[in-house]
């Protein structure tokens, strides 16, 4: 068969694609179904990949988890974290102990300051009461001068009432009067300014009536002393009253001692 002549007079090989006619639409060549499409990354001339490589971290097709150097680095990080955790726990315990000691010191400081304030207040009150004692002594002298009879003037009665009111008020606050004649002499609460000997026949005296200078005949047992009588010297008369403030003697009583 003779090849057909084309518009230019040349022959066309059977099966060859027809040359494109200028101005004619271009047709797409159908893909061969036997050829599988390329789905991997295509590396261009510039070295950039056209596929998504954000999740691919393999090197040479092997996961980095099996790398000995990576495992050693992970172990080092774990050891460092353990050391930091131990250090943090030790510092936490030290800080807790420090806070507890500071809190205990603060509680002791508050108690000490409260005790000091209480002592200051009591000492100030004691000083004030000590300054009031001469006023009580003046009231005692006035009462002794006025007496307890019915012939006391209204002014004297008012003076006695004021004296009783002041004494009762101080007694409620903790002032105690020391003026009991006849009790045993106590040098911590009494101040002896005068001494008298025991009268004749007093068990506290050195001599008794009807006795001789020689030894007395034996009767088998000594005569018992008077029941309830104090042994030793006793307070014969209170010349000036003494006072205790909350159990502590702030002024001893001025007394005359007998025996």
Residue pairs with C-beta under 8 A, 6 or more apart in sequence:
3 11
3 12
4 11
4 12
5 11
6 12
12 18
20 26
40 51
41 49
41 50
41 51
41 53
42 49
42 50
42 51
43 49
44 50
57 63
57 64
58 64
64 70
65 71
122 246
125 173
125 245
126 245
126 246
126 250
129 170
129 173
129 175
129 243
129 245
129 250
130 250
130 251
132 166
132 170
133 243
133 250
133 251
135 166
136 163
136 166
136 167
136 170
136 241
136 243
137 240
137 241
139 159
139 162
139 163
139 166
139 167
140 163
140 241
142 156
142 159
142 160
142 163
143 159
143 160
143 163
146 152
146 156
146 159
146 160
152 160
167 175
167 177
171 177
174 245
174 246
174 247
175 243
175 244
175 245
176 243
176 244
176 245
176 247
177 241
177 242
177 243
178 189
178 190
178 241
178 242
178 243
178 244
178 249
178 252
178 253
179 238
179 241
179 242
179 253
180 235
180 238
181 235
181 236
181 237
181 238
181 255
182 230
182 234
182 235
183 230
183 234
183 235
184 230
184 231
184 232
184 233
184 234
184 235
185 192
185 232
185 233
185 234
185 235
185 255
185 257
188 249
188 252
189 242
189 244
189 249
189 252
189 253
190 235
190 242
190 252
190 253
190 255
190 257
191 242
191 252
191 253
191 254
191 255
192 255
192 256
192 257
193 239
193 254
193 255
193 256
194 239
194 255
194 256
194 257
195 256
195 257
195 258
196 236
196 256
196 257
196 258
197 205
197 258
197 259
198 204
198 205
198 206
198 258
198 259
199 205
200 207
200 208
200 209
201 208
201 209
202 259
203 225
203 226
203 229
204 229
204 231
204 232
204 233
204 234
204 258
204 259
205 259
225 231
232 259
233 257
233 258
233 259
234 257
234 258
234 259
235 253
235 255
235 256
235 257
235 258
236 255
236 256
236 257
236 258
237 255
237 256
238 253
238 254
238 255
239 254
239 255
239 256
240 253
240 254
241 253
242 249
242 251
242 252
242 253
242 254
243 249
243 250
243 251
244 250
